[in-house]
Amino acid sequence: MTQPAAPWLPVARQRAPRDMDATSAPHLIPPEMPQYGEEKHVFELMQTMLEQLLIYQPEDPISFLIKHLQRDNDNVPKIVILGPPASGKTTIAMWLCKHLNSNLLTSDNLIERKSSSVAEEARKHYQKFKSVPGPLLIKLIQQRLTDEDCVKKGWILDGIPETREQALVIQTLGIAPRHVIVLSAPDTVLIERNLGKRIDPQTREIYHTTFDWPPELEVQNRLIEPEGVSELETAQKLLVYHRNIIRILPSYPKILKTINADQPCVDVFYQALTFVQSGHRSNAPFTPRVLLLGPMGSGKRLQAGLLAQKYGLVNVPDSVIMKILAERLDRQDCVQKGWVLHGVPRDLDQAQKLDSLGYIPNRVFFLNVPLDSIMERLTLRRVDPVTGERYHLMYKPPPTMEIQARLLQHPKDSEERVKFKVDLYYRNSAELGHFYRWATTINGDQDPYTVFEYIESGIINPLPKKGL
């Protein structure tokens, strides 16, 4: 007679014989395991710790990793901003620094540091030669990054590295930026900008006589023309920059974004901000659990079908009621492949019910479409009662007048019914939006495949870090 498993044995050990069976082992993986790993970013944490070990190769890896975890600074800004003279990189760097509450590191403020023998040496060299040697500059950066404010709040390097050699030394020291921004503009534009550049000696803010003149008379009166902004000097600096930048960029192949600087500074800033707040695509195992929310006619069903087709997700339609839905989401294909759910939850109660049952999406998209577009999409739909063929009076009209004469409208597509359903959705959408605060809102009133590209980008890329 077979003895029952000891009640005190862990469940995993009681199931050990089945674990050895490759056909049944996947069924023993509880859905909470990958969900926990995704929520806590376990894969990225392990990857980061391994990178740190390989870079620094400490004698005591355990103590080193403990200190690394205690610093808790894996997500602080680590940004490099490069660009030619007069491209506005210092202005963008300062604005990002204020917005992200981080630390701006420039050649000027590094050599101005007090109580630093390295900075003192750099100042003497600059006073004599009007430049700081690369190795000395790197020492200043390395020293500055050990300060507590840089460790806790991160850093933004303005115009550094200046050469490929500096970039390689910085990488060797383990100074690894997460985002590198390169500003670009035609040389003629840059020369014109530089001629009108002015600087506030008190705040170090940069202004321009044409494009960005300060309104305060007090500030205007103290502005000075910086050195090296003549046309000839600017042209010489541009030549040096172009010679160096093409050798620097290969050092940052996957974290680089080029932004056109020949546009309003505010537009440049918001493009830069969007980039540094976005996470890079992760290699972590990821099981998509997607909610598509939107009024009827917003294209949820089509987008769900496209996602299911491309990524093999299980398409769970809105006709499934909550009890059957729970049973469906527990099946192994949903656990392993992920799922895309559209039309549910319809209101806050259903959303809370899904959450309490453990069916927590990791991507939520609201598809917003104006009422007039929805009316156009739905109220003009018709069906041929003879052939069953579906038509749309605007997008897919019937081929003959005979067919058009016998077309029928489904009652659910009547103008009154559509308005009622859309109104009902928007009455509930505010509470759903509050419940899924991290959701992404997408304009659904555009080409379906354009909408799909936005959704796909939101799935394969990490969620923006709201804390930055």
Secondary structure, 3 states (H helix, E strand, C coil): CCCCCCCCCCHHHHCHHHHCCCCCHHHHCCCHHHHHHHHCCHHHHHHHHHHHHHHHCCCCHHHHHHHHHHHCCCCCCEEEEECCCCCCHHHHHHHHHHHHCCEEECHHHHHCCCCCHHHHHHHHHHHHHCCCCHHHHHHHHHHHCCCHHHHHHCEEEECCCCCHHHHHHHHHCCCCCCEEEEEECCHHHHHHHHHCEEECCCCCCEEECCCECCCCHHHHHHCECCCCCCHHHHHHHHHHHHHHHHHHHHHCCCCEEEEECCCCHHHHHHHHHHHHHCCCCCCCCCCCEEEEECCCCCCHHHHHHHHHHHHCCEEECCCCCHHHHHHHHCCHHHHHHCEEEECCCCCHHHHHHHHHCCCCCCEEEEEECCHHHHHHHHCCEEECCCCCCEEECCCECCCCHHHHHHCECCHHHCHHHHHHHHHHHHHHHHHHHHHCCCCEEEECCCCHHHHHHHHHHHHHCCCCCCCC
